[in-house]
Amino acid sequence: MLSLHEAFAGEVADRMPRLRAVPTGRPGRELIQQARRDAHSLASSAAVVGMADVSRCARALEFRFDALLVDPSEPLPASLVDDVAELDALLLAAAASREATATDPDPSSTVDRTS
């Protein structure tokens, strides 16, 4: 069974490549809607695993995509690239922090219950 953090890592691996690809060109309504759903899902999942900064950033990105849906023929603003990069940076920092706090169990502290 996957832990919540492992499931979240899988979701990040699935959704972030699509978000990274959106800020180039004029993606059209369907791709903007997909990017909005990706940002929404990441925001919700990040909140569940206690990553408030990631959740807030992804939620702000979701709202940016909502605004773009008003006129999807308009080119995407250059600042959207920065917003996705900020989300990426927060995710990397959260992953690094999680790795730094993860510890391997000390084999000398285990109890042998077979005797």
Protein Blocks (a to p, Z undefined) as FASTA:
>chain_A
ZZfklmmmmmmmmmmmmmmmmmgcjebjmlmmmmmmmmmmmmmmmmmnopaklmmmmmmm
mmmmmmmmmmmmbccdfklmmmmmmmmmmmmmmmmmmmmmpccddfklpccfkZZ
